[in-house]
Amino acid sequence: MWHGLAGAQVPAWSRSPAGLAAEGWLLGFATAVISRVRAAEHAAACQATGPGAAAGSRTALVLADRTQVIRREAERAYPLTRTARVTYSGSGYQDGYAKASAPTSAPAA
């Protein structure tokens, strides 16, 4: 992620190019990562429970929903929070999304 962000192009017209471009790029990158994780979870669940699953198998896929636990811990750690609307401009979002959507390759040994 940081390597991709460091190489991202910043629009010349931006008043605060580092901040705006980085925010948009990171938002796009995070959105693509979340999408890929959800797709992988769905594929794993389908594979474990679908017609191709071994009959009589005693293994089962368990995906625990920890939403409430995480929310409770976040509220405990940060009792005073507020919501903000995130906006972005330029191509940072699309560039970040594309970078996170690209297939990854194993690092060279």
Backbone torsions as a table, in degrees:
resi	resn	phi	psi	omega
1	MET	NA	-50.9	-176.4
2	TRP	-66.5	-34.7	177.8
3	HIS	-63.5	-44.2	178.6
4	GLY	-65.1	-41.0	179.2
5	LEU	-64.5	-39.9	-179.5
6	ALA	-63.6	-30.1	-179.4
7	GLY	-93.5	1.1	-177.5
8	ALA	-69.4	142.9	178.2
9	GLN	-79.7	133.9	179.3
10	VAL	-101.2	129.4	179.9
11	PRO	-64.3	137.2	-177.4
12	ALA	-67.3	-27.2	-176.0
13	TRP	-79.3	-10.0	-174.1
14	SER	-70.3	135.9	177.0
15	ARG	-71.2	-36.6	178.2
16	SER	-127.3	74.1	-170.7
17	PRO	-60.3	-40.3	-177.1
18	ALA	-64.6	-48.2	-177.5
19	GLY	-69.2	-49.9	-176.2
20	LEU	-66.0	-46.0	-178.7
21	ALA	-66.0	-41.1	-179.2
22	ALA	-65.5	-43.2	179.9
23	GLU	-62.1	-46.7	179.7
24	GLY	-64.2	-42.6	-179.5
25	TRP	-63.5	-47.1	-179.8
26	LEU	-64.0	-38.2	178.3
27	LEU	-64.0	-44.7	177.6
28	GLY	-63.5	-42.8	-180.0
29	PHE	-62.6	-48.1	-179.3
30	ALA	-62.6	-39.9	178.9
31	THR	-61.4	-43.1	179.4
32	ALA	-67.1	-39.6	179.2
33	VAL	-63.7	-44.7	178.6
34	ILE	-60.0	-42.3	178.8
35	SER	-62.5	-41.9	179.8
36	ARG	-67.4	-38.8	178.9
37	VAL	-65.8	-44.6	178.7
38	ARG	-61.4	-40.7	178.4
39	ALA	-64.6	-40.2	179.2
40	ALA	-66.5	-40.6	177.2
41	GLU	-62.6	-43.6	180.0
42	HIS	-63.1	-44.8	179.6
43	ALA	-62.4	-41.3	179.5
44	ALA	-65.0	-41.7	179.5
45	ALA	-65.0	-41.6	178.6
46	CYS	-65.5	-40.1	180.0
47	GLN	-66.4	-37.9	-177.7
48	ALA	-75.2	-27.9	-175.2
49	THR	-115.9	-6.3	-175.4
50	GLY	-76.7	-177.5	-177.4
51	PRO	-63.3	-22.6	179.9
52	GLY	-82.3	-5.9	-179.6
53	ALA	-68.7	146.2	-178.6
54	ALA	-62.9	130.5	179.0
55	ALA	-69.9	135.4	178.1
56	GLY	77.4	7.2	-179.3
57	SER	-68.4	141.0	-179.9
58	ARG	-96.9	3.5	177.2
59	THR	-90.2	144.4	178.9
60	ALA	-141.7	147.0	177.8
61	LEU	-85.4	127.6	179.2
62	VAL	-122.2	116.3	175.7
63	LEU	-113.3	103.7	-177.1
64	ALA	-77.2	132.4	175.3
65	ASP	-86.4	108.0	-176.8
66	ARG	-103.4	19.9	-176.6
67	THR	-56.0	-49.4	-177.7
68	GLN	-65.9	-40.0	179.1
69	VAL	-63.0	-45.6	-179.5
70	ILE	-65.5	-43.5	179.3
71	ARG	-61.5	-43.8	-179.5
72	ARG	-62.9	-43.4	179.7
73	GLU	-66.8	-38.2	177.9
74	ALA	-65.6	-41.2	178.3
75	GLU	-66.3	-34.5	177.7
76	ARG	-70.0	-43.2	-178.0
77	ALA	-72.7	-34.4	-177.4
78	TYR	-129.4	78.1	-175.2
79	PRO	-68.0	-26.7	-179.2
80	LEU	-109.8	98.5	178.0
81	THR	-129.4	166.3	175.4
82	ARG	-144.0	158.8	179.1
83	THR	-94.7	146.9	178.5
84	ALA	-134.6	146.2	176.8
85	ARG	-89.2	124.7	-179.1
86	VAL	-91.2	128.2	175.3
87	THR	-124.4	156.6	179.1
88	TYR	-149.8	162.3	178.4
89	SER	-140.5	168.4	-179.8
90	GLY	78.2	-163.6	-175.9
91	SER	-100.6	9.9	-177.5
92	GLY	-56.8	-43.8	-179.1
93	TYR	-61.2	-49.9	-179.0
94	GLN	-63.2	-39.7	179.9
95	ASP	-64.9	-43.1	178.6
96	GLY	-65.9	-41.2	179.2
97	TYR	-63.4	-43.4	-179.9
98	ALA	-64.1	-40.4	-179.4
99	LYS	-63.9	-42.2	-179.0
100	ALA	-75.5	-23.1	-179.8
101	SER	-82.8	-19.7	-178.0
102	ALA	-67.3	143.2	177.5
103	PRO	-59.9	142.3	179.7
104	THR	-93.4	153.2	176.6
105	SER	-120.8	152.7	-180.0
106	ALA	-68.7	141.0	178.3
107	PRO	-65.1	147.2	179.6
108	ALA	-68.0	141.3	-178.8
109	ALA	-81.8	NA	NA
